[in-house]
């Protein structure tokens, strides 16, 4: 699981993507988020679970969205990661594993998919119109 973006929808609006990737089959599922905060991430995770079912383990990096949220809340990144992990564990009973902060190569498989998604969106910019709907009314790719 990883955040990517932002994508400019209009002059004043941006949206972020959230990728879920099966590390066994390399299947991907994309959700969009209104922001990079933990609440938006949990809503996207809930939409993913409703469509695909509950995973047993989620791997994620400690990306800039987690670092930014930690600074806003004046917490350490590790404390925020633990808090997010606890929220997901309590709500969904999913084991969350974060990559070490200095090891971006651990998430290379989903980072590569993000690069392909960004290339795809640059070629087909009209797909960004799908982001104009409310999060509960849309599904980007199934």
ZANUTOR-329247 format. One record per residue: residue in three letters; x, y, z of N, C-alpha, C in turn. Coordinates in nm, 3 decimals. Each point is the difference from the previous one (the first is absolute). Layout:
N
+------+---------+---------+---------+---------+----------+---------+---------+---------+---------+
| resn |  n_east | n_north |    n_up | ca_east | ca_north |   ca_up |  c_east | c_north |    c_up |
+------+---------+---------+---------+---------+----------+---------+---------+---------+---------+
|  Ala |       X |       Y |       Z |       X |        Y |       Z |       X |       Y |       Z |
...
+------+---------+---------+---------+---------+----------+---------+---------+---------+---------+
This chain:
142
+------+---------+---------+---------+---------+----------+---------+---------+---------+---------+
| resn |  n_east | n_north |    n_up | ca_east | ca_north |   ca_up |  c_east | c_north |    c_up |
+------+---------+---------+---------+---------+----------+---------+---------+---------+---------+
|  Unk |   0.086 |  -0.116 |   0.000 |  -0.086 |    0.116 |   0.000 |   0.090 |   0.122 |   0.000 |
|  Unk |  -0.034 |   0.098 |  -0.084 |   0.081 |    0.122 |  -0.007 |  -0.082 |   0.115 |  -0.057 |
|  Unk |   0.026 |   0.119 |   0.050 |  -0.060 |    0.122 |  -0.055 |   0.081 |   0.047 |  -0.119 |
|  Unk |  -0.065 |   0.064 |  -0.096 |   0.071 |    0.066 |  -0.108 |  -0.081 |   0.119 |  -0.046 |
|  Unk |   0.065 |   0.091 |  -0.068 |  -0.066 |    0.121 |  -0.047 |   0.070 |   0.121 |   0.057 |
|  Unk |  -0.060 |   0.113 |   0.003 |  -0.138 |    0.033 |  -0.028 |  -0.025 |   0.023 |  -0.149 |
|  Unk |  -0.127 |  -0.011 |  -0.038 |  -0.045 |    0.031 |  -0.135 |  -0.087 |   0.124 |   0.010 |
|  Unk |   0.029 |   0.097 |  -0.084 |  -0.078 |    0.124 |   0.000 |  -0.131 |  -0.024 |  -0.075 |
|  Unk |  -0.111 |   0.017 |   0.068 |  -0.132 |   -0.019 |  -0.060 |  -0.048 |   0.131 |  -0.059 |
|  Unk |   0.017 |   0.106 |   0.074 |  -0.029 |    0.135 |  -0.048 |   0.106 |   0.090 |   0.063 |
|  Unk |  -0.017 |   0.128 |  -0.013 |   0.101 |    0.091 |   0.055 |   0.017 |  -0.014 |   0.150 |
|  Unk |  -0.108 |  -0.025 |   0.069 |   0.004 |   -0.002 |   0.146 |  -0.013 |  -0.138 |   0.062 |
|  Unk |  -0.021 |  -0.101 |  -0.082 |  -0.026 |   -0.134 |   0.056 |   0.106 |  -0.100 |  -0.045 |
|  Unk |   0.040 |  -0.084 |   0.094 |   0.094 |   -0.107 |  -0.028 |  -0.055 |  -0.129 |   0.056 |
|  Unk |   0.039 |  -0.109 |  -0.060 |  -0.036 |   -0.133 |   0.051 |   0.126 |  -0.086 |   0.000 |
|  Unk |   0.002 |  -0.098 |   0.090 |   0.110 |   -0.093 |   0.011 |  -0.051 |  -0.139 |  -0.029 |
|  Unk |   0.088 |  -0.086 |  -0.043 |  -0.035 |   -0.139 |  -0.025 |   0.055 |  -0.088 |   0.110 |
|  Unk |  -0.061 |  -0.114 |   0.016 |   0.046 |   -0.101 |   0.095 |   0.000 |  -0.132 |  -0.075 |
|  Unk |   0.115 |  -0.065 |  -0.004 |   0.013 |   -0.126 |  -0.073 |   0.005 |  -0.115 |   0.100 |
|  Unk |  -0.076 |  -0.103 |  -0.031 |   0.007 |   -0.127 |   0.073 |   0.050 |  -0.102 |  -0.101 |
|  Unk |   0.103 |  -0.073 |   0.036 |   0.059 |   -0.096 |  -0.093 |   0.017 |  -0.134 |   0.069 |
|  Unk |  -0.049 |  -0.105 |  -0.064 |   0.022 |   -0.136 |   0.050 |   0.143 |  -0.039 |  -0.035 |
|  Unk |   0.079 |  -0.033 |   0.099 |   0.140 |   -0.033 |  -0.025 |   0.017 |  -0.140 |  -0.057 |
|  Unk |  -0.105 |  -0.080 |  -0.001 |   0.007 |   -0.133 |  -0.059 |  -0.033 |   0.003 |  -0.148 |
|  Unk |  -0.112 |   0.063 |  -0.035 |  -0.046 |   -0.001 |  -0.139 |   0.031 |   0.130 |  -0.075 |
|  Unk |   0.045 |   0.102 |   0.071 |   0.029 |    0.133 |  -0.057 |  -0.127 |   0.071 |  -0.049 |
|  Unk |  -0.115 |  -0.042 |   0.045 |  -0.124 |    0.069 |  -0.033 |  -0.003 |   0.131 |   0.077 |
|  Unk |  -0.053 |   0.105 |  -0.064 |  -0.006 |    0.129 |   0.068 |  -0.144 |   0.049 |   0.010 |
|  Unk |  -0.024 |   0.079 |   0.101 |  -0.129 |    0.065 |   0.022 |   0.030 |   0.144 |   0.036 |
|  Unk |  -0.067 |   0.094 |  -0.066 |   0.024 |    0.142 |   0.024 |  -0.121 |   0.064 |   0.066 |
|  Unk |   0.026 |   0.078 |   0.100 |  -0.102 |    0.083 |   0.064 |   0.052 |   0.142 |   0.000 |
|  Unk |  -0.089 |   0.096 |   0.007 |   0.047 |    0.138 |   0.011 |  -0.038 |   0.056 |   0.136 |
|  Unk |   0.079 |   0.096 |   0.044 |  -0.017 |    0.061 |   0.131 |  -0.012 |   0.151 |  -0.017 |
|  Unk |  -0.080 |   0.060 |   0.085 |  -0.015 |    0.145 |  -0.003 |   0.121 |   0.070 |   0.059 |
|  Unk |   0.072 |  -0.068 |   0.089 |   0.122 |    0.056 |   0.059 |   0.091 |  -0.115 |   0.040 |
|  Unk |   0.110 |   0.034 |   0.065 |   0.095 |   -0.104 |   0.039 |  -0.006 |  -0.030 |   0.150 |
|  Unk |  -0.106 |   0.041 |   0.065 |  -0.008 |   -0.025 |   0.144 |  -0.047 |  -0.143 |   0.029 |
|  Unk |   0.007 |  -0.038 |   0.126 |  -0.033 |   -0.137 |   0.040 |  -0.148 |  -0.031 |  -0.022 |
|  Unk |  -0.087 |   0.098 |   0.022 |  -0.144 |   -0.023 |  -0.019 |  -0.032 |  -0.034 |  -0.145 |
|  Unk |   0.059 |   0.073 |  -0.092 |  -0.021 |   -0.026 |  -0.142 |   0.053 |  -0.137 |  -0.039 |
|  Unk |   0.115 |  -0.037 |   0.058 |   0.057 |   -0.131 |  -0.027 |  -0.091 |  -0.111 |   0.050 |
|  Unk |  -0.057 |   0.017 |   0.119 |  -0.088 |   -0.103 |   0.056 |  -0.129 |  -0.014 |  -0.082 |
|  Unk |  -0.052 |   0.112 |  -0.054 |  -0.119 |   -0.008 |  -0.086 |   0.031 |  -0.076 |  -0.129 |
|  Unk |   0.117 |   0.027 |  -0.058 |   0.040 |   -0.072 |  -0.121 |   0.021 |  -0.148 |   0.030 |
|  Unk |   0.057 |  -0.030 |   0.116 |   0.019 |   -0.140 |   0.039 |  -0.135 |  -0.069 |   0.017 |
|  Unk |  -0.097 |   0.070 |   0.056 |  -0.134 |   -0.057 |   0.018 |  -0.065 |  -0.030 |  -0.136 |
|  Unk |   0.014 |   0.092 |  -0.097 |  -0.054 |   -0.025 |  -0.134 |   0.068 |  -0.119 |  -0.065 |
|  Unk |   0.131 |  -0.012 |   0.021 |   0.074 |   -0.114 |  -0.054 |  -0.050 |  -0.131 |   0.060 |
|  Unk |  -0.018 |  -0.003 |   0.131 |  -0.046 |   -0.122 |   0.067 |  -0.141 |  -0.037 |  -0.044 |
|  Unk |  -0.087 |   0.098 |  -0.020 |  -0.136 |   -0.029 |  -0.044 |  -0.002 |  -0.063 |  -0.139 |
|  Unk |   0.093 |   0.039 |  -0.086 |   0.001 |   -0.053 |  -0.136 |   0.080 |  -0.130 |  -0.010 |
|  Unk |   0.116 |  -0.008 |   0.063 |   0.093 |   -0.111 |  -0.019 |   0.008 |  -0.099 |   0.114 |
|  Unk |  -0.050 |   0.036 |   0.114 |   0.016 |   -0.087 |   0.116 |   0.116 |   0.048 |   0.086 |
|  Unk |   0.010 |  -0.057 |   0.118 |   0.098 |    0.046 |   0.098 |   0.133 |  -0.072 |  -0.018 |
|  Unk |   0.110 |   0.074 |  -0.019 |   0.131 |   -0.066 |  -0.005 |   0.045 |  -0.037 |   0.141 |
|  Unk |   0.094 |  -0.092 |   0.009 |   0.051 |   -0.037 |   0.132 |   0.117 |   0.089 |   0.042 |
|  Unk |   0.082 |   0.042 |  -0.098 |   0.116 |    0.085 |   0.029 |   0.005 |   0.113 |  -0.103 |
|  Unk |   0.031 |   0.119 |   0.046 |   0.023 |    0.114 |  -0.089 |   0.143 |   0.048 |   0.022 |
|  Unk |   0.076 |   0.011 |  -0.109 |   0.135 |    0.056 |   0.004 |  -0.007 |   0.142 |  -0.053 |
|  Unk |   0.068 |   0.092 |   0.065 |   0.001 |    0.139 |  -0.044 |   0.133 |   0.063 |   0.038 |
|  Unk |   0.034 |   0.107 |  -0.073 |   0.119 |    0.075 |   0.038 |  -0.040 |   0.112 |   0.094 |
|  Unk |   0.099 |   0.062 |   0.060 |  -0.026 |    0.116 |   0.085 |   0.021 |   0.123 |  -0.086 |
|  Unk |  -0.094 |   0.022 |  -0.090 |   0.012 |    0.103 |  -0.101 |  -0.015 |   0.141 |   0.055 |
|  Unk |   0.009 |   0.095 |  -0.092 |  -0.005 |    0.141 |   0.039 |  -0.134 |   0.037 |   0.062 |
|  Unk |  -0.106 |  -0.070 |  -0.039 |  -0.130 |    0.031 |   0.061 |   0.000 |  -0.034 |   0.148 |
|  Unk |   0.067 |  -0.109 |   0.037 |   0.008 |   -0.035 |   0.142 |   0.090 |   0.098 |   0.075 |
|  Unk |   0.111 |   0.041 |  -0.063 |   0.092 |    0.094 |   0.063 |  -0.067 |   0.136 |   0.018 |
|  Unk |  -0.072 |   0.044 |  -0.105 |  -0.070 |    0.129 |   0.006 |  -0.108 |  -0.002 |   0.109 |
|  Unk |  -0.076 |  -0.107 |   0.006 |  -0.104 |   -0.011 |   0.102 |   0.061 |  -0.003 |   0.140 |
|  Unk |   0.115 |  -0.064 |   0.012 |   0.068 |   -0.004 |   0.130 |   0.045 |   0.139 |   0.043 |
|  Unk |   0.052 |   0.078 |  -0.095 |   0.043 |    0.137 |   0.032 |  -0.119 |   0.086 |   0.040 |
|  Unk |  -0.112 |  -0.016 |  -0.072 |  -0.119 |    0.078 |   0.032 |  -0.050 |  -0.031 |   0.140 |
|  Unk |   0.010 |  -0.125 |   0.038 |  -0.050 |   -0.039 |   0.132 |   0.111 |   0.001 |   0.105 |
|  Unk |   0.119 |   0.046 |  -0.039 |   0.116 |    0.007 |   0.089 |   0.029 |  -0.135 |   0.066 |
|  Unk |  -0.001 |  -0.102 |  -0.082 |   0.033 |   -0.134 |   0.047 |   0.115 |  -0.051 |  -0.083 |
|  Unk |   0.066 |  -0.101 |   0.049 |   0.104 |   -0.062 |  -0.080 |  -0.066 |  -0.087 |  -0.107 |
|  Unk |   0.073 |  -0.026 |  -0.107 |  -0.053 |   -0.083 |  -0.108 |  -0.033 |  -0.139 |   0.051 |
|  Unk |   0.086 |  -0.051 |   0.087 |  -0.023 |   -0.134 |   0.054 |  -0.127 |  -0.003 |   0.085 |
|  Unk |  -0.024 |   0.106 |   0.078 |  -0.121 |    0.005 |   0.082 |  -0.125 |   0.007 |  -0.087 |
|  Unk |   0.007 |   0.079 |  -0.109 |  -0.115 |    0.009 |  -0.090 |  -0.023 |  -0.132 |  -0.072 |
|  Unk |   0.108 |  -0.066 |  -0.043 |  -0.013 |   -0.130 |  -0.065 |  -0.061 |  -0.101 |   0.095 |
|  Unk |   0.041 |   0.005 |   0.126 |  -0.056 |   -0.090 |   0.100 |  -0.148 |   0.031 |   0.023 |
|  Unk |  -0.034 |   0.129 |   0.002 |  -0.140 |    0.040 |   0.018 |  -0.087 |  -0.046 |  -0.117 |
|  Unk |   0.050 |   0.019 |  -0.122 |  -0.074 |   -0.044 |  -0.118 |  -0.012 |  -0.152 |  -0.003 |
|  Unk |   0.109 |  -0.067 |   0.035 |  -0.002 |   -0.146 |   0.006 |  -0.102 |  -0.049 |   0.102 |
|  Unk |  -0.005 |   0.065 |   0.115 |  -0.095 |   -0.038 |   0.104 |  -0.144 |   0.025 |  -0.045 |
|  Unk |  -0.025 |   0.111 |  -0.071 |  -0.135 |    0.031 |  -0.048 |  -0.047 |  -0.105 |  -0.099 |
|  Unk |   0.087 |  -0.038 |  -0.092 |  -0.036 |   -0.103 |  -0.099 |  -0.018 |  -0.134 |   0.069 |
|  Unk |   0.088 |  -0.032 |   0.095 |  -0.008 |   -0.127 |   0.072 |  -0.129 |  -0.008 |   0.080 |
|  Unk |  -0.037 |   0.107 |   0.069 |  -0.121 |   -0.001 |   0.081 |  -0.126 |  -0.006 |  -0.085 |
|  Unk |   0.001 |   0.073 |  -0.111 |  -0.120 |    0.009 |  -0.083 |  -0.019 |  -0.119 |  -0.091 |
|  Unk |   0.109 |  -0.048 |  -0.061 |  -0.013 |   -0.103 |  -0.104 |   0.071 |  -0.131 |   0.033 |
|  Unk |   0.080 |  -0.003 |   0.105 |   0.079 |   -0.119 |   0.036 |   0.096 |  -0.038 |  -0.114 |
|  Unk |   0.069 |   0.102 |  -0.052 |   0.099 |   -0.019 |  -0.106 |   0.136 |   0.033 |   0.058 |
|  Unk |   0.099 |  -0.083 |  -0.028 |   0.136 |    0.025 |   0.045 |   0.067 |   0.097 |  -0.097 |
|  Unk |   0.049 |   0.113 |   0.050 |   0.065 |    0.101 |  -0.083 |   0.149 |  -0.002 |   0.027 |
|  Unk |   0.079 |  -0.010 |  -0.106 |   0.146 |   -0.001 |   0.013 |   0.056 |   0.116 |  -0.081 |
|  Unk |   0.077 |   0.086 |   0.067 |   0.061 |    0.114 |  -0.066 |   0.145 |  -0.031 |  -0.034 |
|  Unk |   0.042 |   0.044 |  -0.117 |   0.139 |   -0.014 |  -0.041 |   0.086 |   0.093 |   0.085 |
|  Unk |   0.130 |  -0.030 |   0.013 |   0.089 |    0.092 |   0.072 |   0.006 |   0.135 |  -0.072 |
|  Unk |   0.018 |   0.111 |   0.073 |  -0.003 |    0.133 |  -0.062 |   0.104 |   0.020 |  -0.110 |
|  Unk |   0.117 |  -0.057 |   0.012 |   0.105 |    0.023 |  -0.099 |   0.010 |  -0.106 |  -0.106 |
|  Unk |  -0.104 |  -0.076 |  -0.023 |   0.007 |   -0.112 |  -0.095 |  -0.114 |   0.006 |  -0.100 |
|  Unk |   0.004 |   0.096 |  -0.096 |  -0.109 |    0.008 |  -0.097 |  -0.003 |  -0.118 |  -0.097 |
|  Unk |   0.113 |  -0.070 |  -0.013 |   0.004 |   -0.114 |  -0.092 |  -0.085 |  -0.117 |   0.048 |
|  Unk |  -0.041 |   0.000 |   0.126 |  -0.086 |   -0.107 |   0.050 |  -0.138 |   0.004 |  -0.065 |
|  Unk |  -0.043 |   0.115 |  -0.044 |  -0.130 |    0.013 |  -0.065 |   0.013 |   0.019 |  -0.149 |
|  Unk |   0.104 |  -0.054 |  -0.059 |   0.028 |    0.022 |  -0.142 |  -0.109 |  -0.048 |  -0.092 |
|  Unk |  -0.068 |  -0.108 |   0.035 |  -0.103 |   -0.054 |  -0.089 |  -0.117 |   0.096 |  -0.014 |
|  Unk |  -0.048 |   0.058 |   0.111 |  -0.112 |    0.092 |  -0.014 |   0.046 |   0.139 |  -0.046 |
|  Unk |   0.124 |   0.038 |   0.029 |   0.051 |    0.128 |  -0.053 |   0.009 |  -0.005 |  -0.152 |
|  Unk |   0.037 |  -0.114 |  -0.054 |   0.006 |   -0.016 |  -0.146 |  -0.140 |   0.011 |  -0.060 |
|  Unk |  -0.098 |  -0.057 |   0.064 |  -0.138 |    0.011 |  -0.048 |  -0.049 |   0.145 |   0.005 |
|  Unk |   0.040 |   0.073 |   0.102 |  -0.038 |    0.141 |   0.009 |   0.058 |   0.078 |  -0.117 |
|  Unk |   0.123 |  -0.030 |  -0.037 |   0.060 |    0.067 |  -0.116 |  -0.078 |  -0.028 |  -0.127 |
|  Unk |  -0.044 |  -0.123 |  -0.019 |  -0.080 |   -0.035 |  -0.118 |  -0.136 |   0.069 |   0.003 |
|  Unk |  -0.061 |   0.009 |   0.118 |  -0.129 |    0.067 |   0.013 |   0.013 |   0.147 |  -0.036 |
|  Unk |   0.105 |   0.065 |   0.049 |   0.021 |    0.141 |  -0.032 |   0.022 |   0.021 |  -0.149 |
|  Unk |   0.074 |  -0.090 |  -0.065 |   0.018 |    0.010 |  -0.146 |  -0.133 |  -0.016 |  -0.071 |
|  Unk |  -0.080 |  -0.095 |   0.044 |  -0.131 |   -0.026 |  -0.060 |  -0.089 |   0.123 |   0.012 |
|  Unk |  -0.002 |   0.061 |   0.120 |  -0.084 |    0.117 |   0.021 |   0.047 |   0.120 |  -0.082 |
|  Unk |   0.129 |   0.015 |  -0.018 |   0.050 |    0.111 |  -0.082 |  -0.046 |  -0.016 |  -0.145 |
|  Unk |  -0.005 |  -0.123 |  -0.049 |  -0.044 |   -0.024 |  -0.137 |  -0.151 |   0.017 |  -0.015 |
|  Unk |  -0.074 |  -0.030 |   0.103 |  -0.146 |    0.005 |  -0.006 |  -0.052 |   0.091 |   0.110 |
|  Unk |   0.022 |   0.129 |  -0.016 |  -0.034 |    0.096 |   0.105 |  -0.150 |   0.012 |   0.024 |
|  Unk |  -0.082 |  -0.046 |  -0.095 |  -0.145 |    0.008 |   0.022 |  -0.047 |  -0.095 |   0.110 |
|  Unk |   0.083 |  -0.095 |   0.041 |  -0.038 |   -0.088 |   0.111 |  -0.009 |   0.077 |   0.132 |
|  Unk |   0.064 |   0.114 |   0.006 |  -0.005 |    0.079 |   0.123 |  -0.140 |   0.051 |   0.030 |
|  Unk |  -0.087 |  -0.001 |  -0.099 |  -0.139 |    0.041 |   0.024 |  -0.070 |  -0.094 |   0.097 |
|  Unk |   0.047 |  -0.124 |   0.008 |  -0.060 |   -0.095 |   0.095 |   0.018 |   0.046 |   0.143 |
|  Unk |   0.101 |   0.082 |   0.025 |   0.026 |    0.049 |   0.135 |  -0.098 |   0.107 |   0.044 |
|  Unk |  -0.080 |   0.054 |  -0.090 |  -0.088 |    0.111 |   0.036 |  -0.120 |  -0.046 |   0.081 |
|  Unk |  -0.031 |  -0.127 |  -0.002 |  -0.113 |   -0.051 |   0.078 |   0.041 |  -0.017 |   0.146 |
|  Unk |  -0.098 |  -0.024 |   0.085 |   0.028 |   -0.027 |   0.140 |   0.067 |  -0.136 |   0.011 |
|  Unk |   0.084 |  -0.022 |   0.105 |   0.070 |   -0.128 |   0.013 |  -0.093 |  -0.120 |   0.006 |
|  Unk |  -0.118 |   0.015 |   0.056 |  -0.091 |   -0.114 |   0.012 |  -0.069 |  -0.034 |  -0.131 |
|  Unk |   0.008 |   0.089 |  -0.101 |  -0.071 |   -0.021 |  -0.126 |   0.089 |  -0.048 |  -0.114 |
|  Unk |   0.126 |  -0.024 |   0.027 |   0.090 |   -0.031 |  -0.111 |   0.085 |  -0.123 |   0.027 |
|  Unk |   0.044 |  -0.056 |  -0.107 |   0.099 |   -0.107 |   0.004 |   0.087 |   0.021 |  -0.123 |
|  Unk |   0.129 |   0.013 |   0.017 |   0.087 |    0.032 |  -0.113 |   0.019 |  -0.121 |  -0.091 |
|  Unk |   0.057 |  -0.105 |   0.052 |   0.023 |   -0.121 |  -0.077 |  -0.039 |  -0.120 |   0.085 |
|  Unk |  -0.056 |  -0.099 |  -0.062 |  -0.038 |   -0.120 |   0.073 |   0.084 |  -0.115 |  -0.051 |
+------+---------+---------+---------+---------+----------+---------+---------+---------+---------+
